[in-house]
Amino acid sequence: MGARPWWFDGDHAAAKRRFDERLAQGAHESPPEAFDPQMARIERSWTRIEEVFGGRLIHTIGRDGVYVDREVIFNKMGL
């Protein structure tokens, strides 16, 4: 039995806001210019991502910037 890959996604604008907040607090190791190129690569690769992960996609951050509780995530993953 092999491992099943999962893709964690969510609202990209909210993720950017949270990224910027962590940067401002000094709580993120990535440089400020890292976010936008990463999002662009994900968008360009979305068809392939869907092929690989199929229905194993979990939205972990909503438009309001609130992250989904880990218990909800674990339940969706069947853990």
N, C-alpha and C positions, 0 to 999 in steps of 0.2 A: 504494500500500500504506500503510495507516494504522498507528498505534501500537496495541498491545494493552495494555489496562490490567490491572494485577495488584493484588490485595489481600493485604496482609501482616497476618496475625493470629497468634494463639497463645493460650496459657493466660493468661487475664485476671488471675488472682490472682498468678501469677508476674510478670507485667508490672507490676502494682502494687507488688510488693516491689522490683523493680529500679528503678522510678520513684522510690520512697521512698529507696532507697540512693543514687541519683544526687543527689537533693535534699539528703540529709544530707552529701554530699561537696562540695556547692556546684557540682555538675557538670551541673545542669539549669536551664534558663532559665524553665521554666513554673512558675507558682505551685502550691503544694501542693494547692489546691482545684480544680485544673484536671482532674485525672485522672478522678474519678468522674463528672462531667457528660459528659465525652467518651465514656466507656464506656457511659453510659446512652443517649447519642445513637446510638452504633453499634448497641446492642441494639435500639433502637426502629426503626432503619433496616435491620435485617439482611435482611429479605425483598428490599428494593430493592438492597442490596449484592450479594446472590446473583444477582439478575437482571442487573445490570450486569457483574459479574465472572465469572459462570458458574463454570467449573472452574478459573479462574485465581486460585486462592487458595492461599497458602503459609503454613503455620504456622511462624513463625520463632522462637518461644520455647516451651520445654516447661515442664511442671509444676515441674521442678527449677530453673527460672530460667536454664537454659543456652540461649543463642541458637544457632540452626542456622548452620553454617559457610557463608560466602558462596558458596563453590564449589558446595555442595549446592543453594543457592538458584538460582544461575546455571544449573545443570544442569536444574533443574525448569522454568526459564523457557526452556530451549532456547538459552541464550546460549553 
